[in-house]
Amino acid sequence: MSSAREPDRENSPTRTALLDAAEQIMLAEGYAAVSTRRLAARAEANSALVYYYFGNMDNLFIELFRRGAERSYRRQAEALGSAQPLWALWEAIHDQSHTALTMEFVALANHRKDIRVEIAESSRRFRALQLDAVTRILDAYGPRAHAYTPAALVLLMSAISRFLRMEEAFDLDTAHEDAVALVEDALREIEGDRESSPES
């Protein structure tokens, strides 16, 4: 009966506005600044709607993390289907547009078990996608790719990128060019020079 009149919570503009508000506050001031009152004010909504849509703040953070992870997952899947999939994967991993938000989620995970579990599950999903795709890519490239195992190449790209981004958050970039060159020399051996992307 009442279900016929119940709004579609998942696709509600107010729910999206609350998630957008949480992302903006986290980026500007950190996860500790996110409160129901501040979310409601920024989203121009009633604070009770935070609980209506998410139940509690942990669920809101989890939904925000999932939204970003889904965007990243799609981007990496597109990268792996491009003409130079390893170069495109490196660029997707190394992109810093959401680094600050990622750092906030890592910090939050230190205090919230549910967030830590969500990040771990998402990371396993990403790693499975990357390993499966890079295994096929290296097989297709044949002998010139035999110097690298899929796991080593994926971890090299991920670990170097993550570590550099963490250091950059503290204005430290000593030897970063050398580390990037290490990855890019390996990619050059396998895929040749990076062709310019078709995007403007």
Steps between C-alpha positions, in 0.01 A plus 500: 500500500736769619773353277319632191549856629848442641757706307791328326758555771797382294440754225373787711653841419510571875700183566745600225524852643584358844776281351633797302500710817690231692761481224544878493538526878744209513714655227496844659525416870539126549262222601478619864322817380213300348192520723128463434450872567773608258387253235143625523608864479720443195243279325215735598310210655356399834763330720257213572534402133857381562355221714208446264732431206799342675397382847822627658818687413706186437253394229525845343881476491477148353261617227728794421801268478307258276399781268862607453621141471243428230620802298860384537407141409331617179795724415747215545283263295496759218876551533563127469297490179698780332765471228781527757340340805807501726570870445130577551490290818805682637335835431176385665686374808725805514222755457490720807154651460358296789818449702396730784169318534674162495732616778199606705341158458823328605512718811132429570560126460745513790205584727202331333507124445215503244688751285818290525309189386346692208840632385656154526222341292520775241879468481471126438253567219737752340799268536309211339400721205856624457668160528257331264532774239878545528552122473314501167677816382849365572415167334389690189825701489703179499877476559564871554279489811655188654730699729195594711240295681146646509508520881838677508395755237165575668663536843781713361251745348267501802762516774713769339201713413345474846827571679579801282153646554536455877832682497365776277232565764792607722669705224773242460605404148867402531586227244139478380605553138732199526223279635259609226773440239547144634134419433487682168820335372338162567184603316708633211676163468164327469271746319740751346475876552174636632286622215318824570146443623217590273352721772562873455 
